[in-house]
């Protein structure tokens, strides 16, 4: 296991986005922050290990690093934007900011963006709202690798949905739920165990499989069967449906590079002041957190946690000690970046 300092991770991201992809600094800063924060909160599948993905999509024209989201349509409480195939982290950041601004003035604000690209851990954007005193809700539609409940062919993306609640004196409560099983987590499991976990994947013939070799041409299943399926449909409607964007199998698979990515993202911000007030909300919600933390656990060694609590603990630890990365993953990352002519330097390979 290697430990990568935050400063080193940031320099590596700078080498990719600024030095190689020529991303404008104000866009690169937002993207890098989203990636590093994912690593700090323990969401390593959406951190720096994904850097080669952005280079691959950029090299074939699926990502336009300098693209600024443009407003297509706007009302007092809604906005629709077009990202122009720009970096998804930046497009999502701008979209959530639109929702926050509307909520600050009108109590509620919502926005969608189309023609976006991979945007990492979407809890980053609900936290963005929570840090501004808002309740944040967000969802992302992505490549159709997930079969519907009872089906045999992919229709949905993993379609994550997230919410975050503000806490003035503490870290926000934040929940991030992938409606389809995570491909990255399954690959990690296969690397450790030699097999995929059960009841997560079907092969190209529509039969359950644990064979890692069948994941490439197979399909992921929804989390908790009909539950993940239902929420996956909700995400499709809130994102691609509202944004008038390609939906379901109209979107390309991740392996297809002949056209746009067609990602879409939905953001909702709710200002407590427009309801019972921020003060009463903080008091009531604080009491709820207390009830969770003081709840007698079934296993004394596993205390009841509120969503996001472990991630904030990870963040404090990793800011002090650095980001742990398996050596094989680090070596692979450096090798793949070098293949894209990123100047990683000998000191990075030895870090």
Number of C-alpha atoms within 10 A of each C-alpha: 10 15 15 17 17 19 12 14 20 17 15 22 22 20 18 25 23 17 13 15 20 15 21 13 13 10 21 23 17 17 25 23 15 25 27 22 20 23 26 24 23 20 16 21 18 21 22 22 17 14 18 20 14 18 22 16 20 18 14 13 16 24 25 21 23 18 19 18 24 14 16 12 11 12 11 14 20 18 21 22 25 23 26 23 26 24 29 25 26 26 33 33 22 21 27 29 22 25 26 31 19 24 26 19 13 14 18 22 26 27 32 31 33 30 25 32 29 26 24 21 25 28 25 26 28 32 26 21 32 27 18 18 23 27 27 30 27 30 29 31 35 30 25 23 28 33 24 23 16 12 13 20 21 21 21 28 31 29 29 24 25 22 27 27 24 27 21 15 8 8 17 25 21 24 19 20 18 21 28 27 24 18 20 12 14 21 17 14 15 17 12 10 10 13 17 24 17 12 16 23 27 26 21 17 11 15 11 19 21 19 16 19 13 16 20 13 11 24 29 29 30 31 23 14 16 14 13 23 24 15 20 28 20 17 27 26 17 20 29 26 17 17 24 14 20 20 24 20 15 12 23 21 15 14 9 13 16 10 11 19 25 24 27 35 34 28 32 28 33 25 26 21 16 14 11 10 11 18 12 13 17 18 11 12 16 16 12 13 14 12 12 15 14 12 12 12 13 9 8 8 7 9 14 16 14 16 15 18 15 12 18 18 14 18 19 13 14 20 14 11 13 20 23 17 17 11 12 10 13 21 15 13 18 19 16 17 20 14 11 14 12 20 16 16 12 8 7 16 12 7 11
